[in-house]
Amino acid sequence: MATPAENILPISGAADPQAEQLDRVFFALSDPVRRAILERLDTAPLLVSELATPFAISLQAVSRHIQVLVRAGLVRQERTGRISRCSLVADPILSAAVWINRYSKYWQAQFNSLAAALEEIETEQPVARRPAARTKRPSRR
């Protein structure tokens, strides 16, 4: 059964394998359970049953999340009989990071505008005066 996101056609209508892969990666990363699974796999390969332990969802639901990650190329699943071991594949995350990084020029422009506005505010405000230092008077005894 296809998920709603898999039924959506690309805007361009063209079959671009790289764009489709990027779509699968972003879809996979959009769910907090799948991100948590990736975090757990960052340390070592784990069995599906080990991956499912901290989640309050069924083993079948965890398996469905893993399949989304496998289709996105983020997880490699190796089966030995009924035992399934999963490991992280980080390469597709790099592709997503490169795509996101193309838009960093806009963030930098916002940071530059903020810095200029703060500098302008700082120069417009009068310098706060410090109270004059008081000298100690000798105590009367």
Secondary structure, DSSP 8 states (H G I E B T S, - for coil): ---GGGG---SS----HHHHHHHHHHHHHTSHHHHHHHHHHTTS-EEHHHHHTT-SS-HHHHHHHHHHHHHTTSEEEEEETTEEEEEE--HHHHHHHHHHHTTHHHHHHHHHHHHHHHHHHHHHS----------------
